[in-house]
């Protein structure tokens, strides 16, 4: 309290209880949010000119593989912007240099802190889509190990880990809460000996297992949070486990079934679903079948969502509804 020093709100507001870390690259525009920032600018420069009508919507793509897919989508009102990370795309959207991006639940939270809003969510179940319940779609965050590895929830410490990306829901935030929630001074980079968490500090142990793009020398993609890093995302974290780089992968419950028994990409063509099991806190000394995700999981979390600015909400929803109705390859990934 400032009262003991003869004042009020000294250094910090007396009503504050803690300081919250802001997203990287936050500047005055991102912090103040567009409306307040432009109002302050208007006081200085006079009223801004009326905005011009928008003819195209710019989709922000992370990495060249996403950019290639974006370019392949046939729509007259679409353009594609290439960026290196979610943070870069958030900045572009805030500055109106891009309009929308699909992110996971953990990244929706970060985007919300920058004034962006979720407008559409992924749906993998047509029955849920047509049920009219209005509930938010979700998936299970799970921890997967190789069958016969001897690994359980109780002996994870010191092992090698595979994560979808730093700050992502199933790959980072959920396991961090499950592992470190009640432990003092616990962080995943200290709990595990090394791992791959794309987006982490390149010099940290959480980038040691990352594979990069596969180039022999000069690979700048290693540990980058984009599809150029082969161990990025759900399939990348599972690949990290399948190729025995890591001992445990933190992914969503559908991944094992999607990338085994002849399904998935070339690297996964020989994988068998029966060779992978789940571990979880509620059965800490044993493993369970990968199909038992409803009984053995870390949490049930919201699916990926499309984020945009409030002023672009209607245009983005209209655009995505239109492109979805035209049977484009919106939900396939030929480049990765």
N, C-alpha and C positions, 0 to 999 in steps of 0.2 A: 504494500500500500504506500501511496505517496504522502499520506497524512503525517507520518512520522517525520517527514522531511519538510513539513510546513507548506505543502502544496497539493495539487491535484493533477492526476494524469502525467506525472513526471516520467520522462523517457517513453513509457508505454501507458496505454489506457488502464486505469484501475480496474476496469471490468474485464480485461483480458485474462485468460487462464493459461495460454500457451502460444508459442509461435509455430506457424505452419509453413513448411517448405513449399515454395511456389514452383511450378514447372520450369524447366530450364528455358533460357532464352526469353523469359518474360520481360517485356519492356513497358514503357508507360502506356502505350496503346492497349497491349494485352491485359495489363493490370487494371486500368481504369475502365476498360470495356468501351466499345465503339461510341455509344450514345453520349457518355459523359465526356470522353476525349474530344469528340467533335463539337460538343457544346462549349468546352473550354477554348477550342481553337476558334470558334465563331466569335467569341468575345474579343479575341486578338485580331483576327483577320476579317471580320465581318461575316455575314451569313454565307454559307457555301452555296454553290450553284446547284441547281436541281440535277439529280442523277440521271444518266442516260438509260434508256431501256436496255435490258440485258437480252442478248440474242442467243448466247450459248452458256452452258453450265460447264465449269471446269472440274473434272474429277481429279483428285490428287492421288497419284500412284507412287507407292514406295518401292523403289528399285526398278530395274529394267524389265523384269518378268511381268510385274503388274502393269507397267506402262504398255508393254506389248499387248496384253489382254485388253486394256482400256482402248488402245488404238483399233483393235479388231471389232469392237462393238459398233454396230452400224446405227448411227443416229445423227440427224442433221444438227441437233442442238447440243452436241457433246464435244468437248475438247479435253485433252489430257495433259496434266502437269506432272513432271517427274521430280520427286524429292527423295532424300535419303532416309528419312525417319518420320514417325508419327508427329514428333515435336515440330519438325520442319513444316509438315502439312498443316498442323494447327495454326502455325504462324501465318502461312499463306492464306488460309481460310479467313482468319481474323482480318487480314489486310485486304480482303476481297480480290486476291490474286488467284484463288481457287475457291471452290464452292462446297465440296463435300468429300467425305472419306469414310470408309468402313473400318471400325476399330473394335477391340474387345472391351469387356466390361470395365476392366481396370483403366483403360485409356479413355473410356467415356467419362469416368470420374475426373480425370485430368483435364479433358476438354471442357467439362462443365465449369471448372475453376477459371477457365479462360473465356467464359461467356458463350460457349457453343452449346447446342442442344441436340439430343438424339431425336430422329424423326421417323426412322423405320428400323425394324429389327429382323434379323435372319429367322427363318423358320424351316426346320428340317422335317417336320411332320405335317402332312397335308390335312390330317384329321384335326390337329390342333388349330390349324389355320382356318378351318371352316366351322369350328365349334362355336365361334362367336362369344367365347368367354371373356375376351378382352384382357386375359392375363398375359404377363410377360413370359415369353418362351425362355427355356433354361436348359442347361446341360449339367452333367456331373463332372467335377474336377477329380481326377484319380491319379494315383501313384502306381506306375507299372514297373515290374522287374522281370528279368528273364527266369523262366522256370528252372528250378534246380540250383539257383545261385546261392541259396541259403540266406537270402536277405529277407528281413522282416522289418516292421515299423520300429521295433525296439533296438535293432542294431544298425540303423542307417547312418549314425554319426561317423564322420571320417571317410565315408564312401564318396563316389564320384556321381555328379548329378547332371541331368539334362533338362533344360528349361525352355519353354517356348520363347521367352524374351523377358528382359528386365521390366518389372512393373506390370506385366500382364496378369490376368486373373488366375487361370488354371495353372499357368507355368511359374508364377512367382508369388503373388499376393496371398493366394489360398494356402500353398504349402508353407509359406513363411509364417502365417498365422497358426497353422496346425502344428508346426514344429517348434516355433519360438514363442508362441502366445503366452505361455506361463513361465518361460525361462528368462532369467536375468542376463542381460548383455549378450543375447543370442541373435546372430544374424546368419543368413544362409551361407554367406561366403566364409564364415568361421565354422559353421556346423559341418559343411562338406569340405573335403580336402581340395577338390577342384571340380570345375564343371564348365558347362557352356550355357550362358544366359545372354544372348545377343542384346547389345545395347549397354552392357556393363563396361566399366573402365577396361580398355584393352590391355592394361598392365596387370589386371587383377587375376586371381585364380579362377574367377568365373568366366574367363575367356580362354583359358588354357586348352579346353577340349574342343573348342569350336573349329570347324573345318574350312571355313571360307568358301570360295567359289571352286576350289580344286586346282588353282594355278600353282605351278611348282615354285615360282618366285614372284615377289612383288605383289602378293595378294592383299589388296586393300579392303577386301570384303570380309575378312575374318572378324567375327563377332559383331558385324554390323546388323542392326535390326531391320533387315530386308531379305527378300528371297534370294539375293546373291549369296548369303550365308546359308550353306546347305543344311545346317542344324537349326535354322530359324523356324518358328511357328510350330503348330501341332505336329505336322509330319516330320519336320526337322528334328524336334526333340525325340520323337519315336525312332527316327533313323539313328540318332546319337546312341540310343540304347541298343537298337538292333545290330549296329556295327561294333558294339562292345566298347565304345569310347567311354560311356558312362554306365553306372550300375542301376540307376533309377531314372525314370522319365515322368515328369509331371505334365499331363495332357488332359484332353477331354475324353469322355468314356467311349466315343464312337471310333476313335482313331485305330485301335488294334484291329477291329473288324473291317475297317476300310482299307487297311494296308497289308493284309495277310491273305493266305489261301488263294493266291492268284489275282488278287485285286491290287489296285494302287499302281505305283510307278515302277520303273525298271529295277531300281535298287531293292524293291520290296518283293520281287516276283517269287522268290524262294522261301519267304517267311511263312511260318505256320502259326495260326492263332493259338494253338495249344501250347506253344513254347513261351507264352507270356502270362503273367499272373498279376493280381492286384495286392497291394498291402495298404493297411489303413490303421488309424489309431484305435478303432473299436475292436479290432482283432489283432493286437500288437505283436503276438508271437507266431502268427500263422499267415499263410497266403490264401487268396481266394481266386476262383476262376475269373477270367476277364469279363465274363458275362454277368457276374454278380455285382455290378457297379452300384445298384440301388442299395445293396447292403454294405458294400465296402467302397466308400468314397471319402473325399476330404470336405466337400461342400457341393451344394447345388447353386449354380450361379447363372446370371443372365447371359443370353447369347450375344453375339456381335451385333452392333448397331451402326447405322449411318448417322454421322454428325454433320451439322452445318450451322450457319448463322440463323438467327431468328428471322431476319428479313428475307432469307432465301428458302425458308421452310416449304412454302407452298410450291415453289418452282421445282425444288429437288424431289418432293414427293410425286409431283405430276410427271417429272422426267423419268424417275425410276419405275413408276407404275406403267408408264408407256413402254419403256424398253423391255420390261419384264413380260409384258403381254405379247411382244413380237417374237418370242421364242429365241432370243439371242442366247449365246453361250455365256449367260451371266454367271452361272454357278458351276462352271467347269474351268479347269486350269491346265491348258495344254502345254504351257511353258514352265510348269513347275508345280 
